[in-house]
Amino acid sequence: MISHSQPEHRQYRPDIDGLRAIAIISVIAYHAGFSGFSGGFVGVDIFFVISGFLITSLLFKEASATGRINLGAFYARRVRRLMPAGLVVVAVTLVLGAIFLPPASSEQSSLARTAIAFAYFGSNFYFFKKTGGYFDEPSFGMPLLHTWSLAVEEQYYLIWPMIMLLVFHFSGAQHAEGFMRRRSLWVLGVMFAASLALSVGTTRDHQSFAFFLLPTRIWEFAIGGMVGLAGSAFYVRLRRWAEVLAVGGLALIVYSVVALDHSTPFPGWAAIFPVLGSALLIAGMTASEDSFVRRILAVRPMVFIGLLSYSWYLWHWPLLSLFRIYNLGVQDVAANAVIIVLALVLAWLTYVLIENPI
């Protein structure tokens, strides 16, 4: 049993699923055109921070316990976690595209190419080359546009475990866990600074590059990783500020969702609000299990949505996009509300029948 005074990363964190719920609700409400969610696209950035936090924590725990990282087992877990549900949704989207898109059209050809790109985790490259940007109006007619973020995550999963493996290898068996933790934090700090500088430097004149590609997104994973690597002693000292950090982080996220919009140069400097907010929120909740914010995010409805977040993310955009194409590009918010509820039902079925068993 872990004491309240010694935060840790091993046990299941329902509050992290609650944070996933905030992220997915923000993204879906933005895509559905709901008022008050003009910056809901930052939900993806929240997901990136969460991924960096969890993956780095798990990899460091394995390396500290065994002295190595089993890359084969790690990648097998990632494939089982992401690909079965993803391939089912892509297959259904292709069938729906054959029904609702003009036969032998450029739209069907683009959909097929995107499906192929998704299969090898390269759809972000496809959209970088073939679109005028994520916020470009024609992009909303691409039913697999949302897979760009999944590709970015998978690409990060490919490189970061290998980097961590090298860090542990060159640290040597004689070094203590604290030394390896500090060295990993140093590497993450360098990655954070370089990637953030690149993101800020390219967003204004090369927004598609900054938005879709991994080099300008690494800093978002890295800051989550740094939060994940902060040791128990650090969080014990941080406990008196836990509530302030959690509330402040949540406020930054809410500000991002409400105040940003498609005209905001993004990611760049603007992405600091949701990314820093997510990092502060996770750090505050980790520092104190009694945190009010942590208890709120751990309530059952939030956890339920968080558990379904991946499948809901997969389903919602193809359905919204295909309906918008069928509706000749007109945004119908009432119809969108029905569609996202349908997507949630499909997400639950996918979680129960595919995600959870596999």
N, C-alpha and C positions, 0 to 999 in steps of 0.2 A: 504494500500500500504506500503510495507516494504522499508525503506530507505536503501541506499547503505552502510551507516555507521553501520547498525545493522543487521548483517547476521542472518539468521534464518533457521529452518529446516522444516517449515510447507509447503511452496509452492513447487510445482513440480520443480525438478532440472534436466533440460535437459542435463546439463554437466555430471551428474551421469550416465545417459544413454550413453553418449559419452564414459565414462570410461568403461562401460559394453562392448561397441563396441570394444575397445582396447583389453579387456580381451578375448572376444569370437573369434576375428580375430586371436589372438595369439594362442589360443588352437587349432582352426581348421587348421590353417596353419601348425602347428607342426604335427598334426595327418595326414595331407595330404602329409607331407614330403617336404614342400616348403623350399627352401634354405633361410637362414637368420633367421629362426624361431626355432633354435635348442633348445631353452629354452622356447618355447611357452606354455609348460605345466603350467607355472607360472600363466597363465590366471585364473586358478581355485583359486589360492591364492588371486588374485585381487577380484574375486567374493566373497570370504569369508570376506574380509575386508569391501566391500560394504554392504554385508548383515549385518555385525555387526553394521555398521554405521546407516543404515536405521532402522533396527528392534529396536535397543536400543533407538534411537531418538523418534520413534513412541510410544514405551512402556512408556518411561519417560514422554512424553507429556500427554499421557492418565492418568498416575498415578498422575501427578502433577495437572491435571485439575479436576479429579474425586476422588482422594484419593485411587483408587484401579485399578487393572488390570483385565479386563474381559477375563480370560483365554479361556473360551468357544468360545467367539467371535474371539479371536486371532487365535486359532487353526482352526476354521472354515474358516477364511480368507486364512490361509496357505494351507489348503486342496483344497479350490476352486482355488487357484492360481497355485498349482503345480500338483495335481493329475489328473485332466481330460486330459490335454495334455500328461502327462506322461504315463497314462494308454493306450491312443490311440497309442502312439509310440511303447510301449511294445507289444501291441496286433499285430500291423503290423509287428514288428520284429519277433514275434513268427510265423506268417504266412510265412514270407520270409525265416525264418530258416527251416520251414518244407519243403520248396521248394528247397533251395540251400544246406542245410546240409545233410549229409548221413542219410538215414532213420534209426531210432532206434539206433543212434550212441551216443557215450559219449558227442559229441558236442551238440546234441539236448537235451540230458538230462541236461547238464550244463546250457544251455540257459533257460530251463524250471525252474530250481532251482533258477537261477538268477532273473527271472521274479517274482517268489514267494517272494524272499528276498526283491526285490524292493517294493512290495506291502506293506510290513511292515517296510520299511525304514531300512533294515538291509543288503543291498547288499555290503556295505564296509566290514562287517564281513565275508561275503562269499568270497570275493576276497582276504582278508587277510589270510584266511585259505586255499584257493584252488589254489592260484597262487604263483609263485616265485617272485612276485613283479609287480608293475605297468609297469616297463620298461622291464620286461621279455618278450622275443619274443613270446611265446605262448599266452600271454595276449592279443596281438593284434588280435587274432582270437576269442575273446569273444565279441559278439555284444552289450552286455549291460555293458561292463566294465566301461563306463563313469558314470553310475548311482551311483558309490561309493561316488562321491562328493555331490550328491543330498541327499544321506543317512546321510552324515556327517552334512549337513545343517539342515536337519529335526531333527536330534538328538540334535543339539545345540538349535533349536527352542523349543524343549521340556524342556530343563533344564534352560535356561537363563530367560525366563519370570517368572518361579517359584522362581528363586533366587531373581529377582528384586522385586517380590511380598513380599518375606520375608524381604528384605531390607526396603521397605516402611512400612511394618507392624511393624517392630521393631524400626523404626525411630519415630513412634508415630505421632498422628495427630497434635501435637503442634509444630512440627518442620517445619521450613521454607523450601521452595523449594531448596535454596542454600545448606542447610544442607543435604538434601536427595541426591542432585547432588553429593556433595563431598563424601558422604558415598558410593554411587553407583560407583563412580570413584575409590575409595579405593578397593572395592570388585573386580572390573575389573582389577585393577593393580595387585592384588594378583593372580588372575586367569592367567593373562598375564605372570607373572614371573614364576609361577609353570609350566605352559604348555610349555613355551619356553625352560625352563631347561630340561624338559622331552624330548622334541623334539630333542634338541641338544645331550642329553645323549644317546638316543636310535637309532639315525639315522644310525650311522656307523655299528653297530652290529645287529640291528633289524629294518632294513629299512622298511619292509612291515608294521610293527606295527606303526612306525612313520608316514608313508605315508597315510595309509588307515583309521586310527582310530581317533576318536574325541579328546581324551585327549591331543594329540600332535598337534592338530590344533586349540584348543580353543584360544590360544594367537592371532591368526590371526583375529578371530571375535572380541576379546577383544580390540585390538588396534583400530579397527573401531568403537567400542562402545565408547571408550574414546574420540575419535574425535567427535562423535555425542553428547556426554554429555558436552563438553566444552561450556560454556555459551557465550552469546552475548558479554559480557564485555571482555572476553578473546580474541574473534575474532576481536574486535575493536582495541585492543592493538597490535594484530598480523598483522593488515592490511598493515603496511609499508613493511612487509616481505612477503606478500602474493604471489607476482609474483616469488620471489626467491624460496619459498617453492614449488610452483606448478611446476616450471621448474625443480627444483632438483628432485622432486618426479617422474615426467615424465621421467627424465633421468635415474633414478634407474630402472624404469620399462623396458625401452628400453634396458638398459644394461643386465637385467635379461633375456629378450627374446632372445637377440643376443648371449650372452656370455655363458650362462649355457647350459648343454646338458644332455643326459641320463646317462652319466658317473659321473655327479655331485652328491655327497651324498646329498640327498634331502628327507625331507625338511631341518632340521638342520639349521646350520648357513646360508647356501645359501638362504634360504627362507626369510631371513631378508631383502634382496635387494628388491624383489617385494612387500613385505608386508609393509615395512617402506615407500617405494616409493608411494604406494597407499594411505597410511595414510597422508603423507606430501602433496600429490596432492589434496586430498579431503579437507584437512585443508586449504591449500592455496586458493583453489577455493571458500571455504566457507567464508574466511576472506574478499574477495573482489569480488563482482559481476562484476567488471570491468576488472578482470584479463584476460589477453590475452589468456592464456591457457584455461580458462573457456569458453571464447567465441568460441575458436576453437573446443572444445569438444561438444559445444552446436549447431553446425551446423547441418542442417537437415539430411544429409546422415549418420552422426555418430549417431544421435538420432534414426533414422530409424533402423539401425543395432542393436543398444542397445535395442530397444523395442522388436526386434525379437530374442534377444540373447538366451533366455531360450529355445524356440522352435528350434532354429537352433542348439543349443547344443544337444538337445534331438535327432534330426534327423541325424546329420552328422555322428556320430560314428557307429551306426548300419549299415548304408549304406556303409561306408568305410570298415568296418570290414568284412561284408558279401562279398563284392567284392574282398577283399584280400584273403578270403578263396576260393572263386570261381576261383581266379587267382593263386591258389596254393602258396600263400604266397608272391608272387612277388609284390613289391611296384611300382605302375604305377602312376607317378605324374601327367601326362597329364589326365589320366582317373579320377584321384582323383579330379582334378580341376572341371571336369564336374559334378562329384558326389556332391561336396559341393555347386555348384550352384543349382543343383536339390534340395539339402537339404534346401537351402535358400528359394526356391519357396515353398516347403512344410511347412517351418517355417512360411512364410507369410500367407498361407492358414490356418494353425493351429491357428495363432494369431487372424486372422479375424473371423474364424468360431467357435473356441473353447475358447481360452484364454480370449479374450476381452469380448465376451458376458457373460461368466460365472463369 
